[in-house]
Amino acid sequence: MDIKQLRSFITISETKNITKAATLLNIVQPAVSRQIHLLEDELGVELFERSRHGMHLTHEGKILEDYARRALKEIETAKIELTSSDGALEGTVNIGILASLSELLSVSLMHVIRKKYPKVNVKITVGYSGHLKDWLENGEIDLALIYGSVSSKFLDLQPLVREQLWLIGAYSSDLSEQTPIELKDMAAYDLILPYAPHRLRTLIEQGFHKAKYDLKISAEVNDLNVQKQLVKEGFGSTILPLVSIKNELKQNLFKAAPINHPDFIREIGLALPNTRHISKLVHTIAQEVVQSSKEAVIKQDWLGCEWIGKES
């Protein structure tokens, strides 16, 4: 198995046609066919289903596709890192950011990276913590800010921020930022929450179960914007970190109260995969993510939290 074979394999999987693949690869069609046959012989499986409608990946081909894309990405990253003539960072880095933090951190990160690393192409992927974790393990993103503070078999996690969770209601509610709410009182509220297995939902359920109170669920939504819109329209209340409604608070669209319970606090950390090589580019951008996060806390732009990361 070599790089040429993998590139031919990926190109055919995208074009579903050997002739088109050969044109894109700038080699003759018989050479492309031979590379695929050699790859299939080595692996002992058929990678494509061949028909007059084109070439489509078999089950085994779909398995190889994920590994092949990751391998080619790593090779390209290594090539850029080793051949950069002036020492300037260049290449593409994909940063995963929680939906609740995307507005806070995306712009500040782009400002820093564009100014300091003009040859770096940034991709920002927004998602829930569980999705970001899966994408990071699978190699679809390079680093991420996710919930949790403990490293795992696949990820190294550096704790950065501890967040208080708040009960969020429409502006017409009687909630107050100066008056913490007890869990026993929250049991009377109709809640709009993400559905399981969302990490926030799990934390809320565990907290209520531990205190022996029942949850009143009025709606389950796995989209932060929809979740907030339903609260705004008075369909119920929700539980979120304060930073996720920062703009709405300024516009007097919501009211909020801190939840007075030790289980309703969560930590956010910088996650990097420990199953593959981390390039200089990813390491450098990861430190910029840490610094941007810290500055947001210091400036109190990241509402309702405290910095728990290492001091530089």
Secondary structure, 3 states (H helix, E strand, C coil): CCHHHHHHHHHHHHHCCHHHHHHHHCCCHHHHHHHHHHHHHHHCCCCEEEECCEEEECHHHHHHHHHHHHHHHHHHHHHHHHHCCCCCCCEEEEEEEEHHHHHHHHHHHHHHHHHHCCCEEEEEEEECHHHHHHHHHHCCCCEEEEECCCCCCCEEEEEEEEEEEEEEEECCCCCCCCCCECHHHHCCCEEEECCCCCHHHHHHHHHHHHHCCCCEEEEECCCHHHHHHHHHCCCCEEEEEHHHHHHHHHCCCEEEEEECCCCCEEEEEEEEECCCCCCHHHHHHHHHHHHHHHHHHHCCCCCCEEECCCCC
